[in-house]
Amino acid sequence: MSHVVHALLLATAGALGTLVRAGCTTLAVRLWGPAYPWGTLGVNVVGCFAFGVVWAFARGRHLPHGTETVLLVGLLGGFTTYSSFAFQAAEMLQSGRWGAAVSYVLATNVIGLAAIWAGLRCLR
């Protein structure tokens, strides 16, 4: 695969991940309101799980060159939202919502790590 094709695939995967993330967060706000960033939390957990699954699947397999990077860096990099997560947690802290901020940071990190572990175990 040429560098140009790989770059285009990476960019396309990133754009797709971003669009799916935007749809998920919009849907979460419609379903549960804007008071808590359920969409970002859900996207990060699902993204971590998917990262673990892709990583486990790619181990020991001969995927076409660049496929793992396109999926992990492009698609899932565009899909997961760590910068949004950090901003939302900071917003909660600034507005004095310490309990919500702490629960959000803990839930994202603990459930995210568990989701990576589950994704890795999924294909064993």
N, CA, C and O atoms as CSV, one atom per row, in Angstrom:
chain,resi,resn,atom,element,x,y,z
A,1,MET,N,N,0.861,-1.170,0.000
A,1,MET,CA,C,0.000,0.000,0.000
A,1,MET,C,C,0.906,1.232,0.000
A,1,MET,O,O,1.857,1.313,0.778
A,2,SER,N,N,0.610,2.170,-0.862
A,2,SER,CA,C,1.428,3.375,-0.942
A,2,SER,C,C,1.153,4.285,0.262
A,2,SER,O,O,0.128,4.165,0.933
A,3,HIS,N,N,2.084,5.181,0.510
A,3,HIS,CA,C,1.931,6.117,1.628
A,3,HIS,C,C,0.719,7.027,1.429
A,3,HIS,O,O,0.037,7.377,2.392
A,4,VAL,N,N,0.458,7.402,0.199
A,4,VAL,CA,C,-0.686,8.274,-0.090
A,4,VAL,C,C,-1.994,7.538,0.183
A,4,VAL,O,O,-2.893,8.095,0.813
A,5,VAL,N,N,-2.110,6.310,-0.278
A,5,VAL,CA,C,-3.321,5.518,-0.043
A,5,VAL,C,C,-3.507,5.291,1.448
A,5,VAL,O,O,-4.619,5.414,1.963
A,6,HIS,N,N,-2.424,4.961,2.145
A,6,HIS,CA,C,-2.503,4.738,3.592
A,6,HIS,C,C,-2.975,6.003,4.305
A,6,HIS,O,O,-3.823,5.931,5.195
A,7,ALA,N,N,-2.438,7.155,3.924
A,7,ALA,CA,C,-2.842,8.423,4.534
A,7,ALA,C,C,-4.321,8.717,4.261
A,7,ALA,O,O,-5.033,9.190,5.147
A,8,LEU,N,N,-4.773,8.442,3.061
A,8,LEU,CA,C,-6.185,8.669,2.733
A,8,LEU,C,C,-7.101,7.729,3.511
A,8,LEU,O,O,-8.164,8.142,3.975
A,9,LEU,N,N,-6.699,6.479,3.655
A,9,LEU,CA,C,-7.483,5.528,4.448
A,9,LEU,C,C,-7.516,5.940,5.913
A,9,LEU,O,O,-8.558,5.857,6.563
A,10,LEU,N,N,-6.383,6.380,6.426
A,10,LEU,CA,C,-6.296,6.827,7.813
A,10,LEU,C,C,-7.210,8.033,8.044
A,10,LEU,O,O,-7.938,8.080,9.036
A,11,ALA,N,N,-7.173,8.993,7.142
A,11,ALA,CA,C,-8.013,10.185,7.260
A,11,ALA,C,C,-9.497,9.838,7.138
A,11,ALA,O,O,-10.327,10.375,7.872
A,12,THR,N,N,-9.822,8.954,6.223
A,12,THR,CA,C,-11.219,8.543,6.037
A,12,THR,C,C,-11.727,7.814,7.275
A,12,THR,O,O,-12.846,8.058,7.726
A,13,ALA,N,N,-10.917,6.929,7.820
A,13,ALA,CA,C,-11.302,6.201,9.033
A,13,ALA,C,C,-11.478,7.164,10.202
A,13,ALA,O,O,-12.416,7.019,10.987
A,14,GLY,N,N,-10.589,8.141,10.324
A,14,GLY,CA,C,-10.710,9.135,11.382
A,14,GLY,C,C,-11.988,9.956,11.244
A,14,GLY,O,O,-12.671,10.228,12.232
A,15,ALA,N,N,-12.302,10.344,10.021
A,15,ALA,CA,C,-13.534,11.105,9.780
A,15,ALA,C,C,-14.761,10.264,10.117
A,15,ALA,O,O,-15.709,10.764,10.722
A,16,LEU,N,N,-14.750,9.003,9.734
A,16,LEU,CA,C,-15.863,8.108,10.043
A,16,LEU,C,C,-16.034,7.957,11.551
A,16,LEU,O,O,-17.150,8.034,12.065
A,17,GLY,N,N,-14.928,7.743,12.256
A,17,GLY,CA,C,-14.989,7.624,13.711
A,17,GLY,C,C,-15.553,8.875,14.357
A,17,GLY,O,O,-16.334,8.796,15.305
A,18,THR,N,N,-15.156,10.034,13.840
A,18,THR,CA,C,-15.647,11.305,14.360
A,18,THR,C,C,-17.147,11.447,14.142
A,18,THR,O,O,-17.866,11.884,15.041
A,19,LEU,N,N,-17.621,11.085,12.966
A,19,LEU,CA,C,-19.049,11.177,12.675
A,19,LEU,C,C,-19.869,10.238,13.562
A,19,LEU,O,O,-20.940,10.607,14.043
A,20,VAL,N,N,-19.365,9.039,13.772
A,20,VAL,CA,C,-20.075,8.089,14.642
A,20,VAL,C,C,-20.101,8.614,16.073
A,20,VAL,O,O,-21.123,8.529,16.753
A,21,ARG,N,N,-18.965,9.161,16.530
A,21,ARG,CA,C,-18.917,9.740,17.878
A,21,ARG,C,C,-19.935,10.871,18.017
A,21,ARG,O,O,-20.671,10.924,19.002
A,22,ALA,N,N,-19.979,11.767,17.045
A,22,ALA,CA,C,-20.917,12.890,17.109
A,22,ALA,C,C,-22.358,12.388,17.173
A,22,ALA,O,O,-23.176,12.930,17.916
A,23,GLY,N,N,-22.661,11.363,16.401
A,23,GLY,CA,C,-24.004,10.785,16.436
A,23,GLY,C,C,-24.330,10.178,17.782
A,23,GLY,O,O,-25.438,10.349,18.290
A,24,CYS,N,N,-23.376,9.469,18.366
A,24,CYS,CA,C,-23.595,8.843,19.680
A,24,CYS,C,C,-23.803,9.888,20.770
A,24,CYS,O,O,-24.693,9.740,21.608
A,25,THR,N,N,-22.997,10.933,20.767
A,25,THR,CA,C,-23.142,11.948,21.811
A,25,THR,C,C,-24.440,12.734,21.635
A,25,THR,O,O,-25.084,13.089,22.622
A,26,THR,N,N,-24.824,13.004,20.404
A,26,THR,CA,C,-26.092,13.688,20.149
A,26,THR,C,C,-27.261,12.835,20.619
A,26,THR,O,O,-28.189,13.343,21.249
A,27,LEU,N,N,-27.221,11.555,20.318
A,27,LEU,CA,C,-28.277,10.643,20.742
A,27,LEU,C,C,-28.359,10.579,22.268
A,27,LEU,O,O,-29.453,10.603,22.831
A,28,ALA,N,N,-27.215,10.498,22.935
A,28,ALA,CA,C,-27.208,10.427,24.398
A,28,ALA,C,C,-27.824,11.679,25.014
A,28,ALA,O,O,-28.578,11.581,25.982
A,29,VAL,N,N,-27.515,12.851,24.469
A,29,VAL,CA,C,-28.102,14.093,24.988
A,29,VAL,C,C,-29.611,14.085,24.783
A,29,VAL,O,O,-30.360,14.510,25.662
A,30,ARG,N,N,-30.059,13.605,23.631
A,30,ARG,CA,C,-31.510,13.527,23.388
A,30,ARG,C,C,-32.198,12.566,24.347
A,30,ARG,O,O,-33.309,12.831,24.807
A,31,LEU,N,N,-31.542,11.451,24.649
A,31,LEU,CA,C,-32.144,10.445,25.516
A,31,LEU,C,C,-32.087,10.815,26.992
A,31,LEU,O,O,-33.065,10.635,27.717
A,32,TRP,N,N,-30.930,11.338,27.445
A,32,TRP,CA,C,-30.723,11.533,28.877
A,32,TRP,C,C,-30.434,12.978,29.286
A,32,TRP,O,O,-30.240,13.258,30.469
A,33,GLY,N,N,-30.405,13.885,28.327
A,33,GLY,CA,C,-30.167,15.283,28.647
A,33,GLY,C,C,-28.685,15.616,28.753
A,33,GLY,O,O,-27.835,14.726,28.706
A,34,PRO,N,N,-28.383,16.907,28.896
A,34,PRO,CA,C,-26.994,17.363,28.878
A,34,PRO,C,C,-26.316,17.438,30.249
A,34,PRO,O,O,-25.158,17.848,30.333
A,35,ALA,N,N,-27.007,17.052,31.317
A,35,ALA,CA,C,-26.465,17.248,32.662
A,35,ALA,C,C,-25.213,16.414,32.941
A,35,ALA,O,O,-24.365,16.822,33.734
A,36,TYR,N,N,-25.090,15.273,32.310
A,36,TYR,CA,C,-23.935,14.382,32.524
A,36,TYR,C,C,-23.496,13.880,31.155
A,36,TYR,O,O,-24.347,13.541,30.333
A,37,PRO,N,N,-22.204,13.823,30.886
A,37,PRO,CA,C,-21.729,13.442,29.550
A,37,PRO,C,C,-21.775,11.929,29.290
A,37,PRO,O,O,-20.743,11.294,29.076
A,38,TRP,N,N,-22.981,11.372,29.314
A,38,TRP,CA,C,-23.154,9.937,29.085
A,38,TRP,C,C,-22.626,9.508,27.716
A,38,TRP,O,O,-22.050,8.428,27.583
A,39,GLY,N,N,-22.818,10.338,26.714
A,39,GLY,CA,C,-22.360,9.999,25.370
A,39,GLY,C,C,-20.855,9.838,25.298
A,39,GLY,O,O,-20.359,8.879,24.707
A,40,THR,N,N,-20.125,10.764,25.892
A,40,THR,CA,C,-18.664,10.684,25.892
A,40,THR,C,C,-18.199,9.473,26.680
A,40,THR,O,O,-17.306,8.748,26.241
A,41,LEU,N,N,-18.795,9.252,27.834
A,41,LEU,CA,C,-18.443,8.082,28.639
A,41,LEU,C,C,-18.692,6.801,27.844
A,41,LEU,O,O,-17.828,5.925,27.790
A,42,GLY,N,N,-19.862,6.690,27.232
A,42,GLY,CA,C,-20.193,5.496,26.457
A,42,GLY,C,C,-19.261,5.290,25.275
A,42,GLY,O,O,-18.813,4.173,25.015
A,43,VAL,N,N,-18.969,6.373,24.558
A,43,VAL,CA,C,-18.069,6.288,23.412
A,43,VAL,C,C,-16.681,5.828,23.860
A,43,VAL,O,O,-16.065,4.982,23.211
A,44,ASN,N,N,-16.194,6.383,24.966
A,44,ASN,CA,C,-14.864,5.989,25.432
A,44,ASN,C,C,-14.819,4.528,25.871
A,44,ASN,O,O,-13.836,3.836,25.607
A,45,VAL,N,N,-15.861,4.055,26.531
A,45,VAL,CA,C,-15.894,2.654,26.961
A,45,VAL,C,C,-15.991,1.716,25.754
A,45,VAL,O,O,-15.247,0.740,25.658
A,46,VAL,N,N,-16.906,2.016,24.842
A,46,VAL,CA,C,-17.039,1.187,23.636
A,46,VAL,C,C,-15.755,1.238,22.812
A,46,VAL,O,O,-15.312,0.219,22.281
A,47,GLY,N,N,-15.158,2.430,22.707
A,47,GLY,CA,C,-13.905,2.574,21.969
A,47,GLY,C,C,-12.781,1.772,22.594
A,47,GLY,O,O,-11.988,1.155,21.882
A,48,CYS,N,N,-12.703,1.773,23.916
A,48,CYS,CA,C,-11.678,0.970,24.606
A,48,CYS,C,C,-11.895,-0.521,24.356
A,48,CYS,O,O,-10.947,-1.259,24.088
A,49,PHE,N,N,-13.139,-0.953,24.446
A,49,PHE,CA,C,-13.442,-2.363,24.180
A,49,PHE,C,C,-13.052,-2.730,22.747
A,49,PHE,O,O,-12.395,-3.746,22.518
A,50,ALA,N,N,-13.455,-1.906,21.792
A,50,ALA,CA,C,-13.133,-2.169,20.387
A,50,ALA,C,C,-11.629,-2.162,20.161
A,50,ALA,O,O,-11.120,-2.967,19.381
A,51,PHE,N,N,-10.911,-1.271,20.829
A,51,PHE,CA,C,-9.454,-1.219,20.720
A,51,PHE,C,C,-8.865,-2.553,21.181
A,51,PHE,O,O,-7.987,-3.114,20.526
A,52,GLY,N,N,-9.357,-3.050,22.311
A,52,GLY,CA,C,-8.871,-4.338,22.817
A,52,GLY,C,C,-9.164,-5.480,21.860
A,52,GLY,O,O,-8.321,-6.354,21.661
A,53,VAL,N,N,-10.349,-5.482,21.268
A,53,VAL,CA,C,-10.726,-6.540,20.316
A,53,VAL,C,C,-9.830,-6.484,19.079
A,53,VAL,O,O,-9.302,-7.509,18.648
A,54,VAL,N,N,-9.659,-5.298,18.510
A,54,VAL,CA,C,-8.827,-5.166,17.309
A,54,VAL,C,C,-7.382,-5.533,17.620
A,54,VAL,O,O,-6.731,-6.234,16.845
A,55,TRP,N,N,-6.892,-5.063,18.739
A,55,TRP,CA,C,-5.514,-5.357,19.127
A,55,TRP,C,C,-5.316,-6.862,19.304
A,55,TRP,O,O,-4.338,-7.426,18.815
A,56,ALA,N,N,-6.253,-7.510,20.007
A,56,ALA,CA,C,-6.153,-8.959,20.204
A,56,ALA,C,C,-6.255,-9.703,18.878
A,56,ALA,O,O,-5.526,-10.668,18.648
A,57,PHE,N,N,-7.149,-9.262,18.012
A,57,PHE,CA,C,-7.333,-9.906,16.717
A,57,PHE,C,C,-6.087,-9.768,15.849
A,57,PHE,O,O,-5.697,-10.706,15.154
A,58,ALA,N,N,-5.470,-8.595,15.893
A,58,ALA,CA,C,-4.323,-8.323,15.030
A,58,ALA,C,C,-3.067,-9.070,15.480
A,58,ALA,O,O,-2.185,-9.333,14.663
A,59,ARG,N,N,-2.974,-9.408,16.741
A,59,ARG,CA,C,-1.797,-10.119,17.247
A,59,ARG,C,C,-1.641,-11.451,16.539
A,59,ARG,O,O,-2.563,-12.266,16.509
A,60,GLY,N,N,-0.486,-11.658,15.980
A,60,GLY,CA,C,-0.184,-12.941,15.362
A,60,GLY,C,C,-0.847,-13.162,14.019
A,60,GLY,O,O,-0.668,-14.224,13.423
A,61,ARG,N,N,-1.598,-12.213,13.526
A,61,ARG,CA,C,-2.223,-12.348,12.217
A,61,ARG,C,C,-1.507,-11.443,11.233
A,61,ARG,O,O,-0.972,-10.396,11.600
A,62,HIS,N,N,-1.505,-11.849,10.020
A,62,HIS,CA,C,-0.877,-11.053,8.974
A,62,HIS,C,C,-1.954,-10.252,8.257
A,62,HIS,O,O,-2.502,-10.676,7.239
A,63,LEU,N,N,-2.240,-9.086,8.818
A,63,LEU,CA,C,-3.214,-8.186,8.209
A,63,LEU,C,C,-2.526,-7.404,7.100
A,63,LEU,O,O,-1.308,-7.227,7.130
A,64,PRO,N,N,-3.282,-6.943,6.140
A,64,PRO,CA,C,-2.676,-6.080,5.115
A,64,PRO,C,C,-1.946,-4.914,5.774
A,64,PRO,O,O,-2.410,-4.376,6.779
A,65,HIS,N,N,-0.823,-4.531,5.217
A,65,HIS,CA,C,0.009,-3.478,5.781
A,65,HIS,C,C,-0.808,-2.214,6.062
A,65,HIS,O,O,-1.522,-1.717,5.191
A,66,GLY,N,N,-0.693,-1.711,7.270
A,66,GLY,CA,C,-1.364,-0.473,7.639
A,66,GLY,C,C,-2.771,-0.630,8.174
A,66,GLY,O,O,-3.345,0.338,8.673
A,67,THR,N,N,-3.346,-1.824,8.087
A,67,THR,CA,C,-4.739,-2.031,8.519
A,67,THR,C,C,-4.910,-1.755,10.002
A,67,THR,O,O,-5.857,-1.081,10.408
A,68,GLU,N,N,-3.998,-2.272,10.808
A,68,GLU,CA,C,-4.094,-2.069,12.260
A,68,GLU,C,C,-4.035,-0.581,12.599
A,68,GLU,O,O,-4.796,-0.109,13.444
A,69,THR,N,N,-3.149,0.152,11.954
A,69,THR,CA,C,-3.030,1.592,12.196
A,69,THR,C,C,-4.295,2.326,11.766
A,69,THR,O,O,-4.769,3.214,12.474
A,70,VAL,N,N,-4.834,1.966,10.626
A,70,VAL,CA,C,-6.059,2.614,10.147
A,70,VAL,C,C,-7.195,2.391,11.145
A,70,VAL,O,O,-7.956,3.316,11.432
A,71,LEU,N,N,-7.316,1.178,11.674
A,71,LEU,CA,C,-8.396,0.878,12.612
A,71,LEU,C,C,-8.169,1.509,13.986
A,71,LEU,O,O,-9.078,2.126,14.542
A,72,LEU,N,N,-6.960,1.355,14.536
A,72,LEU,CA,C,-6.705,1.831,15.893
A,72,LEU,C,C,-6.499,3.338,15.960
A,72,LEU,O,O,-7.104,4.011,16.795
A,73,VAL,N,N,-5.660,3.863,15.099
A,73,VAL,CA,C,-5.348,5.292,15.142
A,73,VAL,C,C,-6.417,6.104,14.412
A,73,VAL,O,O,-6.862,7.136,14.913
A,74,GLY,N,N,-6.827,5.645,13.240
A,74,GLY,CA,C,-7.809,6.383,12.456
A,74,GLY,C,C,-9.211,6.253,13.009
A,74,GLY,O,O,-9.751,7.207,13.568
A,75,LEU,N,N,-9.805,5.085,12.859
A,75,LEU,CA,C,-11.202,4.877,13.239
A,75,LEU,C,C,-11.435,5.097,14.732
A,75,LEU,O,O,-12.274,5.910,15.119
A,76,LEU,N,N,-10.699,4.376,15.563
A,76,LEU,CA,C,-10.936,4.483,17.005
A,76,LEU,C,C,-10.361,5.769,17.591
A,76,LEU,O,O,-10.872,6.275,18.590
A,77,GLY,N,N,-9.302,6.303,16.979
A,77,GLY,CA,C,-8.788,7.595,17.411
A,77,GLY,C,C,-9.784,8.711,17.145
A,77,GLY,O,O,-9.915,9.637,17.945
A,78,GLY,N,N,-10.487,8.622,16.017
A,78,GLY,CA,C,-11.530,9.593,15.718
A,78,GLY,C,C,-12.784,9.373,16.552
A,78,GLY,O,O,-13.526,10.315,16.829
A,79,PHE,N,N,-13.013,8.139,16.947
A,79,PHE,CA,C,-14.222,7.784,17.691
A,79,PHE,C,C,-14.119,8.133,19.173
A,79,PHE,O,O,-15.049,8.713,19.734
A,80,THR,N,N,-13.009,7.791,19.812
A,80,THR,CA,C,-12.880,8.058,21.244
A,80,THR,C,C,-12.573,9.527,21.466
A,80,THR,O,O,-12.147,10.231,20.550
A,81,THR,N,N,-12.791,9.978,22.676
A,81,THR,CA,C,-12.874,11.417,22.889
A,81,THR,C,C,-12.167,11.864,24.161
A,81,THR,O,O,-12.777,12.516,25.007
A,82,TYR,N,N,-10.918,11.531,24.306
A,82,TYR,CA,C,-10.256,11.884,25.555
A,82,TYR,C,C,-10.230,13.390,25.789
A,82,TYR,O,O,-10.427,13.836,26.919
A,83,SER,N,N,-9.993,14.175,24.755
A,83,SER,CA,C,-9.963,15.628,24.963
A,83,SER,C,C,-11.329,16.141,25.397
A,83,SER,O,O,-11.413,17.028,26.246
A,84,SER,N,N,-12.383,15.604,24.835
A,84,SER,CA,C,-13.730,15.982,25.271
A,84,SER,C,C,-13.952,15.560,26.713
A,84,SER,O,O,-14.537,16.302,27.502
A,85,PHE,N,N,-13.491,14.384,27.051
A,85,PHE,CA,C,-13.600,13.878,28.418
A,85,PHE,C,C,-12.918,14.827,29.403
A,85,PHE,O,O,-13.511,15.209,30.412
A,86,ALA,N,N,-11.677,15.204,29.111
A,86,ALA,CA,C,-10.932,16.076,30.010
A,86,ALA,C,C,-11.619,17.438,30.149
A,86,ALA,O,O,-11.713,17.979,31.251
A,87,PHE,N,N,-12.093,17.985,29.039
A,87,PHE,CA,C,-12.773,19.276,29.073
A,87,PHE,C,C,-14.051,19.188,29.900
A,87,PHE,O,O,-14.317,20.069,30.718
A,88,GLN,N,N,-14.847,18.137,29.699
A,88,GLN,CA,C,-16.105,18.005,30.431
A,88,GLN,C,C,-15.864,17.839,31.928
A,88,GLN,O,O,-16.605,18.388,32.744
A,89,ALA,N,N,-14.830,17.084,32.286
A,89,ALA,CA,C,-14.499,16.935,33.707
A,89,ALA,C,C,-14.071,18.278,34.297
A,89,ALA,O,O,-14.468,18.617,35.412
A,90,ALA,N,N,-13.270,19.038,33.566
A,90,ALA,CA,C,-12.837,20.357,34.040
A,90,ALA,C,C,-14.026,21.305,34.186
A,90,ALA,O,O,-14.089,22.087,35.135
A,91,GLU,N,N,-14.964,21.232,33.247
A,91,GLU,CA,C,-16.179,22.056,33.337
A,91,GLU,C,C,-16.962,21.741,34.609
A,91,GLU,O,O,-17.437,22.646,35.295
A,92,MET,N,N,-17.093,20.453,34.917
A,92,MET,CA,C,-17.807,20.057,36.125
A,92,MET,C,C,-17.102,20.591,37.369
A,92,MET,O,O,-17.750,21.085,38.292
A,93,LEU,N,N,-15.779,20.489,37.389
A,93,LEU,CA,C,-15.019,20.999,38.534
A,93,LEU,C,C,-15.193,22.510,38.672
A,93,LEU,O,O,-15.396,23.013,39.776
A,94,GLN,N,N,-15.115,23.223,37.569
A,94,GLN,CA,C,-15.265,24.680,37.605
A,94,GLN,C,C,-16.637,25.111,38.099
A,94,GLN,O,O,-16.780,26.150,38.744
A,95,SER,N,N,-17.639,24.304,37.792
A,95,SER,CA,C,-18.991,24.670,38.231
A,95,SER,C,C,-19.321,24.109,39.617
A,95,SER,O,O,-20.465,24.186,40.066
A,96,GLY,N,N,-18.316,23.548,40.290
A,96,GLY,CA,C,-18.517,23.059,41.649
A,96,GLY,C,C,-19.181,21.701,41.747
A,96,GLY,O,O,-19.595,21.295,42.832
A,97,ARG,N,N,-19.289,20.997,40.644
A,97,ARG,CA,C,-19.922,19.670,40.643
A,97,ARG,C,C,-18.842,18.603,40.855
A,97,ARG,O,O,-18.571,17.784,39.976
A,98,TRP,N,N,-18.241,18.637,42.034
A,98,TRP,CA,C,-17.112,17.766,42.345
A,98,TRP,C,C,-17.480,16.287,42.301
A,98,TRP,O,O,-16.717,15.478,41.774
A,99,GLY,N,N,-18.619,15.930,42.838
A,99,GLY,CA,C,-19.053,14.529,42.846
A,99,GLY,C,C,-19.231,13.987,41.446
A,99,GLY,O,O,-18.782,12.882,41.141
A,100,ALA,N,N,-19.891,14.769,40.580
A,100,ALA,CA,C,-20.085,14.343,39.192
A,100,ALA,C,C,-18.742,14.213,38.483
A,100,ALA,O,O,-18.523,13.263,37.731
A,101,ALA,N,N,-17.834,15.174,38.724
A,101,ALA,CA,C,-16.520,15.140,38.068
A,101,ALA,C,C,-15.722,13.914,38.500
A,101,ALA,O,O,-15.153,13.211,37.665
A,102,VAL,N,N,-15.683,13.664,39.800
A,102,VAL,CA,C,-14.926,12.515,40.309
A,102,VAL,C,C,-15.530,11.209,39.801
A,102,VAL,O,O,-14.799,10.307,39.393
A,103,SER,N,N,-16.852,11.102,39.824
A,103,SER,CA,C,-17.473,9.854,39.343
A,103,SER,C,C,-17.201,9.661,37.859
A,103,SER,O,O,-16.985,8.536,37.409
A,104,TYR,N,N,-17.211,10.742,37.098
A,104,TYR,CA,C,-16.970,10.674,35.652
A,104,TYR,C,C,-15.539,10.251,35.349
A,104,TYR,O,O,-15.315,9.389,34.500
A,105,VAL,N,N,-14.566,10.851,36.036
A,105,VAL,CA,C,-13.155,10.496,35.827
A,105,VAL,C,C,-12.917,9.039,36.232
A,105,VAL,O,O,-12.274,8.291,35.496
A,106,LEU,N,N,-13.425,8.639,37.380
A,106,LEU,CA,C,-13.242,7.253,37.833
A,106,LEU,C,C,-13.932,6.261,36.895
A,106,LEU,O,O,-13.344,5.252,36.506
A,107,ALA,N,N,-15.187,6.558,36.536
A,107,ALA,CA,C,-15.931,5.642,35.664
A,107,ALA,C,C,-15.240,5.499,34.315
A,107,ALA,O,O,-15.092,4.385,33.813
A,108,THR,N,N,-14.819,6.602,33.725
A,108,THR,CA,C,-14.164,6.539,32.418
A,108,THR,C,C,-12.890,5.712,32.482
A,108,THR,O,O,-12.642,4.882,31.608
A,109,ASN,N,N,-12.081,5.936,33.515
A,109,ASN,CA,C,-10.806,5.236,33.593
A,109,ASN,C,C,-10.954,3.785,34.017
A,109,ASN,O,O,-10.355,2.903,33.402
A,110,VAL,N,N,-11.733,3.521,35.045
A,110,VAL,CA,C,-11.884,2.144,35.530
A,110,VAL,C,C,-12.631,1.290,34.508
A,110,VAL,O,O,-12.191,0.189,34.179
A,111,ILE,N,N,-13.756,1.793,34.008
A,111,ILE,CA,C,-14.535,1.020,33.037
A,111,ILE,C,C,-13.770,0.923,31.716
A,111,ILE,O,O,-13.825,-0.104,31.039
A,112,GLY,N,N,-13.054,1.995,31.349
A,112,GLY,CA,C,-12.236,1.945,30.123
A,112,GLY,C,C,-11.161,0.880,30.197
A,112,GLY,O,O,-10.975,0.121,29.246
A,113,LEU,N,N,-10.447,0.811,31.316
A,113,LEU,CA,C,-9.428,-0.244,31.484
A,113,LEU,C,C,-10.066,-1.631,31.467
A,113,LEU,O,O,-9.528,-2.560,30.864
A,114,ALA,N,N,-11.204,-1.765,32.124
A,114,ALA,CA,C,-11.906,-3.050,32.119
A,114,ALA,C,C,-12.358,-3.416,30.706
A,114,ALA,O,O,-12.317,-4.584,30.321
A,115,ALA,N,N,-12.786,-2.420,29.936
A,115,ALA,CA,C,-13.228,-2.680,28.565
A,115,ALA,C,C,-12.063,-3.114,27.676
A,115,ALA,O,O,-12.219,-4.009,26.845
A,116,ILE,N,N,-10.891,-2.484,27.847
A,116,ILE,CA,C,-9.698,-2.926,27.103
A,116,ILE,C,C,-9.406,-4.380,27.450
A,116,ILE,O,O,-9.179,-5.199,26.560
A,117,TRP,N,N,-9.412,-4.703,28.746
A,117,TRP,CA,C,-9.130,-6.062,29.195
A,117,TRP,C,C,-10.151,-7.037,28.607
A,117,TRP,O,O,-9.784,-8.111,28.132
A,118,ALA,N,N,-11.431,-6.663,28.639
A,118,ALA,CA,C,-12.474,-7.538,28.087
A,118,ALA,C,C,-12.300,-7.721,26.582
A,118,ALA,O,O,-12.478,-8.821,26.059
A,119,GLY,N,N,-11.954,-6.650,25.899
A,119,GLY,CA,C,-11.713,-6.759,24.468
A,119,GLY,C,C,-10.550,-7.680,24.141
A,119,GLY,O,O,-10.616,-8.461,23.191
A,120,LEU,N,N,-9.484,-7.587,24.929
A,120,LEU,CA,C,-8.331,-8.476,24.721
A,120,LEU,C,C,-8.711,-9.934,24.991
A,120,LEU,O,O,-8.260,-10.837,24.286
A,121,ARG,N,N,-9.523,-10.156,25.993
A,121,ARG,CA,C,-9.940,-11.514,26.366
A,121,ARG,C,C,-10.983,-12.094,25.418
A,121,ARG,O,O,-11.149,-13.311,25.332
A,122,CYS,N,N,-11.672,-11.226,24.722
A,122,CYS,CA,C,-12.799,-11.604,23.875
A,122,CYS,C,C,-12.421,-12.644,22.817
A,122,CYS,O,O,-13.211,-13.538,22.515
A,123,LEU,N,N,-11.254,-12.529,22.275
A,123,LEU,CA,C,-10.861,-13.418,21.178
A,123,LEU,C,C,-9.888,-14.515,21.597
A,123,LEU,O,O,-9.280,-15.155,20.739
A,124,ARG,N,N,-9.732,-14.738,22.869
A,124,ARG,CA,C,-8.815,-15.804,23.313
A,124,ARG,C,C,-9.488,-17.129,23.320
A,124,ARG,O,O,-8.867,-18.134,23.665
